Amino acid sequence: MDAFIRQALSEETVKAPSLQHVEQCMESLTQYLLHFSDLFQDQDMFDGDGYADWEDNLEAHMAELLQGDVEPTGDMGMLPLKSLDPEHLRDFVGWYLLRETGDAELIQTYAKTLKSWVEFIHSHGWWKQNEYLGFAEILDHVVPAAIRVARLSQVLFHFVRSGTGVSPRMRGKRFSRFVEGHGRVSEISRGCLHFNFENQGENVGPIALPQVIIDLIETGDVFDVELGLRDDSWVLVDIGPVYPRCVYVEVEEYQGLKKIS
């Protein structure tokens, strides 16, 4: 990463804003790998006294945060490149960046940086051809999906804030029930969505949305969402990030990495 940033600094063709994005992207990737990937898990952290120490350290860290800014740790030590897996980049782009920024344009910019980084590593012979292709292919797969759902999240945010298109007959009626959590889109039909809240064992729908929004959604996308029941109709009450199917797969299908939350 340091060598890649140094090369960017030395290239006269790299403009100041682009260089800033290169550094920001590498910093974000570092934070993801350190704190949310499986690369730095302590297998004994939850055993006996280790768990008590972890709680004490967490409480001390929260106290520091309340007193002022705390610079994040950015040292990955001597982590070898062979420890990285293409799915680390998939989860970074298709989960972490959506969770942290949700900015489609920024994700697109970061994606260009990641592709340049992968090319940089391959050009130095640090990855073999098949390793390089694995990383390049995962980026080609996840980037368009991440950009799509980032734009979807932005549109849904404004849609919810504008009243979610509630019809006149529904205005003023109280909600009789709420459901919130991670809802997977199980069906899209006739301008409506159906959600499966797997952790609650419940299917909810239909939820009517404008066709221009429906066109951005794919079956299997996962919404961080709150739904409310008014009379006999479900409506969007609040919306968080939306994640593409390629990141949130069925438990029985998932053969990849573990995320720490």
LUMKEMAR-772903 format. One line per 2 residues: number of its first residue (from 0); for each residue z negated, y negated, x negated of N, C-alpha, C, CB. Coordinates in steps of 0.02 Angstrom, whole numbers, always signed. Glycine has a CB too. Layout:
<pts>
NUM = Z Y X Z Y X Z Y X Z Y X ~ ...;
</pts>
This chain:
<pts>
0 = +0 +61 -42 +0 +0 +0 +0 -63 -43 -61 -1 +47 ~ -43 -63 -95 -46 -121 -139 +21 -133 -174 -102 -112 -192;
2 = +52 -78 -197 +116 -84 -231 +170 -111 -184 +138 -17 -260 ~ +168 -90 -121 +215 -113 -71 +207 -188 -58 +207 -73 -6;
4 = +144 -210 -53 +131 -281 -41 +152 -322 -102 +56 -293 -26 ~ +139 -296 -162 +160 -332 -223 +236 -340 -225 +136 -295 -286;
6 = +272 -288 -204 +345 -293 -203 +367 -347 -153 +376 -226 -185 ~ +333 -348 -94 +350 -399 -44 +338 -469 -72 +309 -388 +20;
8 = +284 -477 -110 +269 -542 -140 +322 -563 -191 +200 -540 -174 ~ +351 -514 -225 +399 -529 -278 +470 -541 -252 +400 -474 -328;
10 = +483 -522 -190 +550 -529 -162 +560 -599 -133 +562 -475 -108 ~ +608 -634 -160 +620 -702 -137 +647 -704 -66 +669 -736 -184;
12 = +674 -648 -42 +703 -647 +25 +650 -643 +79 +751 -589 +33 ~ +588 -626 +60 +534 -620 +109 +505 -689 +123 +480 -571 +84;
14 = +509 -712 +185 +483 -777 +204 +407 -772 +216 +518 -803 +267 ~ +375 -830 +215 +302 -832 +221 +275 -797 +283 +278 -904 +221;
16 = +301 -810 +343 +275 -776 +402 +284 -700 +398 +309 -802 +465 ~ +342 -678 +371 +354 -607 +364 +305 -575 +315 +426 -595 +341;
18 = +291 -610 +260 +243 -585 +211 +174 -579 +242 +241 -630 +150 ~ +156 -627 +283 +91 -625 +317 +87 -563 +362 +80 -689 +359;
20 = +142 -548 +396 +143 -489 +440 +139 -424 +400 +206 -489 +483 ~ +169 -423 +341 +164 -364 +298 +91 -351 +280 +206 -373 +233;
22 = +56 -403 +259 -14 -396 +240 -57 -378 +300 -40 -461 +209 ~ -45 -409 +357 -83 -394 +418 -72 -322 +440 -65 -442 +474;
24 = -10 -299 +437 +6 -231 +457 -30 -180 +413 +82 -219 +455 ~ -28 -191 +348 -61 -145 +302 -137 -145 +311 -43 -163 +229;
26 = -165 -204 +325 -237 -209 +339 -255 -171 +402 -258 -283 +344 ~ -214 -179 +455 -227 -144 +518 -222 -68 +508 -178 -167 +572;
28 = -171 -47 +470 -164 +25 +457 -224 +52 +418 -99 +39 +418 ~ -248 +12 +371 -308 +32 +333 -368 +41 +379 -324 -20 +279;
30 = -378 -8 +424 -435 -4 +470 -429 +57 +516 -440 -68 +511 ~ -369 +71 +539 -359 +130 +581 -375 +194 +543 -286 +133 +608;
32 = -349 +201 +482 -360 +261 +443 -433 +271 +426 -318 +260 +380 ~ -467 +215 +411 -538 +219 +392 -583 +236 +451 -560 +153 +362;
34 = -572 +203 +507 -621 +206 +561 -601 +246 +622 -637 +137 +582 ~ -537 +263 +629 -516 +296 +690 -477 +361 +678 -475 +250 +731;
36 = -456 +374 +617 -419 +436 +604 -469 +490 +584 -366 +425 +547 ~ -442 +549 +568 -484 +605 +549 -494 +609 +473 -454 +671 +574;
38 = -469 +560 +435 -468 +566 +362 -535 +554 +329 -418 +518 +335 ~ -579 +518 +363 -643 +500 +332 -703 +524 +374 -647 +425 +321;
40 = -692 +576 +412 -747 +602 +452 -798 +636 +407 -722 +651 +506 ~ -861 +623 +421 -916 +659 +388 -936 +716 +434 -977 +611 +371;
42 = -923 +777 +413 -934 +834 +456 -1008 +844 +473 -907 +897 +424 ~ -1052 +816 +431 -1124 +827 +442 -1158 +766 +471 -1157 +846 +376;
44 = -1119 +717 +494 -1149 +654 +515 -1192 +661 +577 -1096 +603 +528 ~ -1181 +713 +617 -1219 +721 +679 -1271 +776 +673 -1172 +736 +736;
46 = -1284 +800 +613 -1333 +853 +604 -1401 +824 +586 -1309 +902 +549 ~ -1452 +841 +625 -1521 +825 +609 -1532 +753 +591 -1544 +866 +553;
48 = -1560 +742 +531 -1578 +674 +509 -1516 +631 +500 -1618 +677 +445 ~ -1458 +663 +487 -1397 +624 +477 -1380 +582 +537 -1339 +670 +461;
50 = -1392 +608 +596 -1377 +571 +657 -1424 +511 +664 -1382 +617 +719 ~ -1488 +520 +647 -1536 +465 +651 -1517 +409 +602 -1607 +490 +636;
52 = -1495 +429 +542 -1473 +379 +493 -1413 +341 +519 -1456 +413 +425 ~ -1367 +378 +550 -1306 +346 +577 -1325 +295 +631 -1258 +399 +607;
54 = -1372 +312 +674 -1394 +265 +726 -1426 +203 +695 -1444 +300 +774 ~ -1468 +213 +644 -1500 +157 +611 -1448 +111 +579 -1550 +182 +558;
56 = -1399 +140 +546 -1347 +100 +514 -1305 +62 +565 -1302 +145 +471 ~ -1292 +95 +622 -1253 +63 +675 -1292 +3 +703 -1236 +113 +730;
58 = -1357 +13 +714 -1398 -41 +741 -1401 -100 +693 -1469 -17 +756 ~ -1407 -86 +628 -1408 -138 +578 -1341 -175 +576 -1425 -109 +509;
60 = -1287 -137 +583 -1220 -168 +582 -1211 -214 +642 -1166 -114 +580 ~ -1235 -192 +701 -1229 -233 +761 -1269 -298 +754 -1253 -194 +823;
62 = -1328 -293 +721 -1369 -353 +710 -1332 -402 +664 -1437 -333 +679 ~ -1297 -376 +613 -1258 -419 +569 -1202 -453 +606 -1230 -378 +510;
64 = -1170 -417 +651 -1116 -445 +690 -1140 -503 +734 -1083 -392 +734 ~ -1200 -496 +762 -1228 -548 +805 -1245 -611 +764 -1290 -522 +840;
66 = -1261 -602 +700 -1280 -659 +658 -1220 -695 +629 -1324 -635 +602 ~ -1163 -662 +628 -1103 -694 +600 -1049 -642 +587 -1119 -731 +536;
68 = -993 -667 +563 -937 -623 +548 -954 -575 +492 -874 -663 +531 ~ -932 -513 +501 -940 -462 +449 -871 -439 +429 -984 -402 +474;
70 = -856 -446 +365 -790 -425 +341 -784 -349 +346 -778 -449 +268 ~ -728 -323 +374 -720 -251 +380 -708 -219 +312 -662 -235 +426;
72 = -731 -158 +305 -721 -121 +243 -647 -102 +237 -765 -58 +241 ~ -618 -114 +179 -547 -99 +170 -532 -52 +113 -511 -162 +160;
74 = -582 -17 +87 -572 +26 +29 -562 +98 +51 -631 +20 -19 ~ -504 +126 +37 -492 +196 +53 -500 +241 -8 -422 +205 +82;
76 = -527 +212 -62 -540 +252 -121 -475 +279 -150 -587 +309 -104 ~ -477 +343 -169 -419 +374 -201 -386 +422 -152 -439 +412 -265;
78 = -382 +403 -89 -350 +445 -38 -278 +460 -59 -352 +412 +32 ~ -260 +524 -68 -191 +540 -89 -142 +535 -31 -188 +610 -119;
80 = -80 +519 -46 -29 +514 +5 -20 +579 +44 +37 +493 -26 ~ -32 +635 +10 -22 +700 +43 -71 +710 +101 -29 +756 -8;
82 = -124 +670 +104 -171 +675 +159 -144 +646 +224 -236 +641 +141 ~ -94 +601 +217 -66 +570 +276 -19 +618 +312 -28 +506 +257;
84 = -19 +613 +377 +23 +654 +420 +65 +606 +463 -19 +703 +464 ~ +126 +624 +482 +165 +581 +526 +128 +561 +590 +229 +615 +545;
86 = +84 +605 +614 +47 +590 +675 -3 +533 +665 +11 +651 +701 ~ -22 +520 +603 -64 +461 +591 -25 +397 +609 -86 +458 +516;
88 = +38 +394 +591 +78 +336 +609 +92 +334 +684 +144 +335 +570 ~ +101 +393 +713 +112 +396 +786 +52 +367 +823 +125 +468 +809;
90 = -8 +388 +804 -67 +363 +838 -82 +290 +822 -127 +406 +820 ~ -65 +269 +761 -75 +199 +742 -33 +153 +785 -58 +188 +668;
92 = +31 +170 +792 +77 +128 +831 +67 +137 +906 +150 +143 +813 ~ +62 +200 +928 +61 +215 +1000 -7 +216 +1032 +92 +281 +1011;
94 = -60 +205 +992 -127 +202 +1021 -167 +143 +994 -165 +268 +1006 ~ -176 +140 +927 -218 +89 +898 -191 +18 +909 -226 +101 +824;
96 = -127 +7 +894 -99 -60 +902 -98 -82 +975 -29 -64 +873 ~ -84 -35 +1020 -85 -51 +1091 -156 -69 +1114 -59 +8 +1133;
98 = -204 -35 +1086 -275 -47 +1103 -299 -113 +1074 -318 +10 +1076 ~ -276 -130 +1013 -301 -189 +978 -262 -253 +994 -300 -177 +904;
100 = -196 -247 +1003 -156 -308 +1012 -120 -310 +1079 -107 -314 +956 ~ -83 -257 +1096 -44 -256 +1157 +13 -306 +1157 -89 -270 +1215;
102 = +31 -332 +1098 +83 -382 +1091 +148 -346 +1072 +64 -436 +1039 ~ +196 -344 +1117 +258 -306 +1104 +296 -333 +1044 +303 -309 +1166;
104 = +299 -400 +1036 +335 -429 +980 +301 -413 +914 +342 -505 +990 ~ +234 -416 +914 +197 -401 +852 +205 -327 +834 +122 -419 +860;
106 = +203 -283 +883 +212 -212 +871 +281 -199 +841 +202 -171 +935 ~ +331 -234 +867 +399 -226 +842 +403 -250 +769 +449 -265 +885;
108 = +369 -304 +753 +368 -330 +685 +332 -281 +639 +334 -398 +682 ~ +274 -257 +660 +237 -208 +620 +278 -144 +609 +170 -191 +654;
110 = +315 -124 +660 +356 -64 +654 +408 -71 +598 +391 -48 +721 ~ +437 -130 +592 +485 -143 +539 +451 -138 +471 +518 -212 +547;
112 = +389 -163 +467 +351 -159 +405 +337 -86 +388 +286 -198 +410 ~ +316 -46 +437 +301 +24 +425 +362 +63 +403 +272 +56 +489;
114 = +420 +48 +433 +482 +81 +412 +499 +63 +340 +540 +62 +459 ~ +489 -1 +321 +501 -22 +253 +453 +12 +205 +496 -98 +246;
116 = +391 +21 +226 +340 +54 +185 +358 +127 +173 +271 +50 +218 ~ +380 +161 +226 +401 +231 +220 +461 +237 +173 +419 +260 +290;
118 = +509 +190 +179 +567 +190 +134 +545 +177 +62 +618 +136 +156 ~ +497 +132 +53 +470 +115 -13 +439 +177 -46 +418 +59 -8;
120 = +399 +215 -9 +367 +275 -36 +420 +326 -55 +317 +305 +16 ~ +468 +336 -12 +521 +385 -25 +563 +365 -86 +566 +394 +36;
122 = +577 +300 -93 +619 +277 -148 +585 +288 -216 +635 +203 -140 ~ +519 +292 -216 +482 +305 -278 +470 +379 -291 +415 +268 -276;
124 = +495 +421 -245 +488 +493 -255 +419 +520 -239 +505 +510 -324 ~ +379 +481 -203 +311 +503 -187 +310 +549 -126 +266 +444 -174;
126 = +362 +549 -86 +372 +597 -32 +438 +633 -43 +370 +562 +37 ~ +437 +698 -31 +500 +736 -33 +541 +718 +29 +486 +812 -37;
128 = +603 +740 +29 +649 +722 +82 +623 +743 +151 +717 +753 +70 ~ +597 +805 +156 +573 +829 +221 +511 +791 +244 +558 +904 +218;
130 = +469 +771 +197 +410 +731 +214 +432 +662 +239 +362 +724 +153 ~ +477 +632 +203 +504 +566 +222 +535 +569 +292 +556 +542 +171;
132 = +575 +620 +306 +607 +626 +371 +556 +633 +427 +655 +685 +371 ~ +501 +669 +413 +448 +677 +463 +419 +610 +484 +394 +722 +437;
134 = +404 +567 +435 +376 +501 +450 +427 +455 +483 +350 +468 +386 ~ +489 +457 +459 +541 +415 +487 +556 +434 +560 +606 +420 +446;
136 = +558 +499 +573 +573 +523 +641 +517 +506 +690 +586 +598 +640 ~ +454 +511 +668 +399 +495 +713 +399 +421 +731 +331 +515 +681;
138 = +417 +378 +684 +422 +307 +698 +479 +293 +747 +432 +266 +634 ~ +536 +325 +736 +593 +316 +782 +574 +338 +853 +654 +356 +757;
140 = +530 +386 +858 +510 +413 +924 +458 +369 +958 +483 +483 +916 ~ +407 +347 +921 +350 +314 +953 +361 +238 +961 +288 +326 +913;
142 = +398 +206 +917 +404 +133 +919 +435 +109 +985 +447 +109 +862 ~ +492 +136 +1008 +519 +112 +1072 +471 +123 +1130 +585 +147 +1087;
144 = +435 +179 +1130 +387 +193 +1184 +330 +144 +1182 +361 +265 +1178 ~ +305 +127 +1122 +249 +80 +1116 +270 +10 +1138 +224 +78 +1043;
146 = +330 -12 +1119 +354 -78 +1139 +362 -80 +1215 +422 -94 +1104 ~ +388 -26 +1244 +397 -24 +1317 +331 -32 +1354 +431 +43 +1338;
148 = +280 +7 +1335 +217 +4 +1372 +178 -60 +1356 +173 +65 +1355 ~ +189 -90 +1297 +158 -155 +1283 +185 -208 +1330 +170 -176 +1209;
150 = +250 -208 +1341 +280 -255 +1388 +258 -239 +1459 +357 -252 +1384 ~ +251 -175 +1475 +226 -155 +1540 +156 -181 +1552 +228 -78 +1548;
152 = +113 -175 +1502 +44 -200 +1508 +42 -275 +1521 +4 -184 +1444 ~ +85 -312 +1486 +87 -385 +1495 +109 -403 +1565 +134 -417 +1443;
154 = +160 -369 +1591 +184 -382 +1659 +131 -364 +1710 +249 -343 +1672 ~ +99 -307 +1701 +47 -285 +1748 -13 -332 +1748 +25 -214 +1732;
156 = -30 -358 +1690 -86 -405 +1685 -73 -465 +1730 -97 -428 +1612 ~ -13 -495 +1725 +3 -553 +1766 +10 -533 +1840 +68 -586 +1741;
158 = +35 -473 +1853 +41 -449 +1922 -28 -443 +1955 +78 -382 +1924 ~ -76 -415 +1918 -144 -408 +1945 -176 -476 +1956 -187 -365 +1898;
160 = -167 -521 +1907 -197 -587 +1913 -167 -628 +1970 -190 -625 +1848 ~ -106 -611 +1990 -74 -648 +2044 -91 -619 +2113 +1 -648 +2035;
162 = -133 -567 +2115 -154 -538 +2179 -121 -472 +2196 -141 -586 +2232 ~ -83 -443 +2149 -51 -378 +2156 -7 -372 +2218 -104 -324 +2158;
164 = +20 -428 +2240 +66 -425 +2296 +36 -399 +2360 +124 -383 +2278 ~ -27 -416 +2373 -62 -392 +2433 -28 -421 +2495 -137 -410 +2432;
166 = -12 -379 +2542 +21 -401 +2604 -28 -441 +2647 +48 -340 +2643 ~ -2 -485 +2691 -46 -526 +2734 -96 -485 +2774 -4 -567 +2780;
168 = -76 -426 +2798 -121 -386 +2840 -181 -360 +2802 -83 -328 +2871 ~ -175 -357 +2733 -229 -329 +2693 -276 -383 +2666 -200 -289 +2636;
170 = -254 -445 +2667 -294 -498 +2637 -359 -508 +2676 -254 -564 +2634 ~ -412 -515 +2639 -477 -526 +2670 -514 -462 +2686 -469 -565 +2732;
172 = -481 -404 +2681 -515 -341 +2695 -552 -318 +2633 -464 -287 +2717 ~ -610 -288 +2644 -653 -266 +2589 -628 -199 +2563 -726 -260 +2612;
174 = -642 -187 +2499 -627 -122 +2470 -679 -71 +2493 -626 -126 +2392 ~ -657 -13 +2509 -703 +40 +2530 -719 +88 +2473 -674 +79 +2588;
176 = -679 +84 +2419 -690 +131 +2365 -653 +107 +2303 -666 +202 +2384 ~ -679 +125 +2243 -647 +109 +2180 -642 +172 +2137 -686 +54 +2142;
178 = -589 +176 +2098 -581 +229 +2048 -558 +195 +1984 -530 +285 +2072 ~ -591 +211 +1928 -570 +181 +1865 -573 +232 +1809 -615 +121 +1849;
180 = -536 +218 +1757 -533 +262 +1699 -463 +268 +1673 -561 +331 +1717 ~ -449 +323 +1638 -383 +335 +1612 -345 +378 +1662 -385 +370 +1543;
182 = -296 +347 +1696 -256 +382 +1746 -186 +396 +1719 -251 +340 +1810 ~ -167 +460 +1721 -101 +480 +1699 -52 +476 +1758 -102 +552 +1669;
184 = +6 +446 +1748 +56 +443 +1801 +83 +513 +1813 +114 +393 +1781 ~ +68 +540 +1871 +89 +608 +1887 +153 +611 +1927 +34 +643 +1925;
186 = +169 +555 +1960 +230 +554 +2002 +252 +482 +2013 +217 +589 +2070 ~ +317 +472 +2012 +347 +407 +2029 +400 +420 +2083 +379 +372 +1966;
188 = +389 +391 +2142 +437 +403 +2197 +435 +346 +2246 +422 +470 +2232 ~ +494 +324 +2268 +502 +273 +2320 +462 +210 +2305 +481 +301 +2386;
190 = +464 +188 +2243 +430 +126 +2224 +355 +132 +2221 +448 +73 +2271 ~ +329 +192 +2215 +257 +203 +2213 +237 +249 +2155 +232 +232 +2280;
192 = +175 +239 +2131 +147 +282 +2079 +93 +326 +2108 +118 +240 +2022 ~ +84 +385 +2077 +27 +428 +2090 -7 +442 +2024 +49 +495 +2125;
194 = -73 +435 +2022 -111 +445 +1961 -153 +509 +1965 -157 +384 +1948 ~ -159 +541 +1908 -204 +598 +1900 -259 +577 +1852 -167 +662 +1875;
196 = -321 +571 +1878 -379 +556 +1836 -409 +623 +1815 -432 +511 +1874 ~ -386 +648 +1758 -402 +716 +1737 -477 +727 +1727 -366 +733 +1674;
198 = -511 +677 +1698 -582 +686 +1685 -624 +685 +1748 -607 +632 +1638 ~ -595 +659 +1803 -631 +659 +1867 -603 +711 +1916 -627 +590 +1898;
200 = -550 +745 +1895 -520 +796 +1937 -495 +769 +2003 -570 +850 +1950 ~ -462 +710 +2000 -441 +678 +2062 -371 +649 +2056 -490 +622 +2081;
202 = -331 +656 +2109 -266 +625 +2114 -270 +565 +2162 -212 +676 +2138 ~ -241 +508 +2141 -246 +447 +2180 -176 +418 +2190 -294 +396 +2145;
204 = -162 +396 +2250 -98 +364 +2264 -80 +373 +2338 -43 +394 +2220 ~ -25 +343 +2357 +22 +305 +2317 -1 +233 +2306 +91 +304 +2350;
206 = +23 +204 +2250 +12 +133 +2234 +80 +100 +2230 -29 +125 +2167 ~ +94 +55 +2277 +159 +22 +2279 +163 -34 +2227 +173 -6 +2350;
208 = +220 -36 +2192 +233 -88 +2142 +305 -112 +2149 +219 -61 +2070 ~ +319 -174 +2127 +388 -197 +2127 +432 -152 +2084 +392 -269 +2101;
210 = +495 -144 +2104 +539 -98 +2069 +550 -119 +1996 +606 -96 +2104 ~ +548 -184 +1982 +558 -207 +1913 +502 -182 +1868 +560 -284 +1911;
212 = +442 -171 +1895 +387 -142 +1857 +394 -67 +1854 +319 -162 +1887 ~ +411 -36 +1910 +420 +37 +1912 +470 +59 +1859 +444 +58 +1982;
214 = +522 +19 +1848 +575 +38 +1801 +549 +42 +1729 +631 -13 +1805 ~ +491 +11 +1715 +463 +13 +1647 +416 +73 +1637 +425 -50 +1633;
216 = +401 +110 +1690 +351 +163 +1688 +385 +231 +1684 +306 +159 +1750 ~ +354 +276 +1646 +378 +345 +1641 +321 +392 +1661 +404 +360 +1570;
218 = +340 +448 +1691 +291 +499 +1708 +256 +522 +1644 +325 +559 +1744 ~ +190 +526 +1647 +151 +545 +1588 +118 +487 +1553 +194 +581 +1540;
220 = +140 +425 +1567 +106 +367 +1538 +34 +366 +1563 +143 +301 +1558 ~ -11 +341 +1520 -82 +338 +1537 -104 +266 +1542 -124 +377 +1484;
222 = -133 +248 +1600 -155 +180 +1613 -232 +177 +1607 -133 +156 +1684 ~ -256 +126 +1573 -327 +109 +1576 -333 +62 +1636 -354 +75 +1508;
224 = -355 +88 +1692 -344 +54 +1755 -404 +60 +1802 -281 +80 +1789 ~ -410 +10 +1847 -457 +15 +1903 -417 +6 +1967 -514 -40 +1897;
226 = -427 +53 +2013 -392 +52 +2077 -443 +43 +2133 -351 +117 +2088 ~ -422 +7 +2185 -466 -4 +2243 -431 +18 +2307 -487 -77 +2248;
228 = -470 +46 +2353 -443 +69 +2418 -460 +18 +2471 -472 +139 +2438 ~ -409 -12 +2501 -417 -60 +2555 -385 -30 +2617 -385 -129 +2537;
230 = -425 -20 +2668 -400 +12 +2728 -374 +81 +2708 -344 -30 +2763 ~ -308 +92 +2711 -281 +157 +2691 -233 +149 +2632 -245 +190 +2750;
232 = -238 +93 +2594 -191 +80 +2540 -228 +69 +2474 -147 +19 +2556 ~ -202 +99 +2421 -229 +89 +2354 -192 +31 +2320 -222 +154 +2311;
234 = -230 -12 +2285 -200 -68 +2249 -230 -72 +2179 -210 -135 +2287 ~ -194 -103 +2133 -220 -115 +2066 -272 -171 +2069 -163 -133 +2017;
236 = -331 -157 +2042 -384 -207 +2039 -389 -238 +1970 -452 -176 +2059 ~ -382 -196 +1919 -385 -220 +1850 -344 -173 +1807 -459 -226 +1824;
238 = -320 -199 +1751 -276 -159 +1707 -292 -174 +1634 -202 -173 +1722 ~ -294 -123 +1595 -302 -129 +1522 -240 -105 +1488 -364 -89 +1498;
240 = -246 -77 +1428 -187 -52 +1392 -154 +6 +1430 -206 -31 +1321 ~ -90 +14 +1418 -53 +72 +1442 -28 +109 +1380 +7 +51 +1490;
242 = -34 +175 +1381 -15 +215 +1323 +42 +262 +1342 -75 +255 +1297 ~ +89 +274 +1296 +146 +318 +1313 +127 +392 +1311 +203 +305 +1264;
244 = +165 +431 +1346 +153 +503 +1351 +152 +537 +1283 +206 +535 +1394 ~ +192 +512 +1236 +197 +545 +1171 +132 +542 +1131 +252 +514 +1131;
246 = +85 +499 +1152 +20 +495 +1118 -33 +531 +1158 -1 +422 +1107 ~ -35 +519 +1223 -84 +553 +1266 -50 +613 +1299 -112 +504 +1320;
248 = -60 +671 +1268 -31 +733 +1294 -86 +774 +1327 +4 +773 +1239 ~ -66 +824 +1366 -115 +869 +1396 -156 +903 +1342 -79 +922 +1441;
250 = -221 +915 +1357 -266 +945 +1308 -238 +1011 +1281 -335 +956 +1338 ~ -211 +1052 +1326 -186 +1117 +1304 -123 +1112 +1263 -174 +1162 +1364;
252 = -88 +1053 +1266 -28 +1043 +1227 -43 +1015 +1158 +20 +998 +1265 ~ -101 +984 +1151 -115 +944 +1091 -133 +988 +1032 -172 +894 +1105;
254 = -94 +983 +979 -106 +1022 +918 -117 +976 +858 -47 +1069 +906 ~ -126 +913 +870 -127 +865 +815 -195 +844 +792 -90 +805 +834;
256 = -204 +778 +782 -263 +751 +750 -316 +731 +801 -244 +691 +708 ~ -377 +725 +776 -432 +702 +818 -442 +627 +806 -496 +742 +804;
258 = -454 +590 +861 -470 +519 +855 -545 +509 +866 -429 +477 +907 ~ -573 +463 +829 -643 +445 +839 -646 +382 +881 -680 +434 +770;
260 = -685 +383 +934 -690 +324 +976 -759 +293 +970 -675 +341 +1049;
</pts>
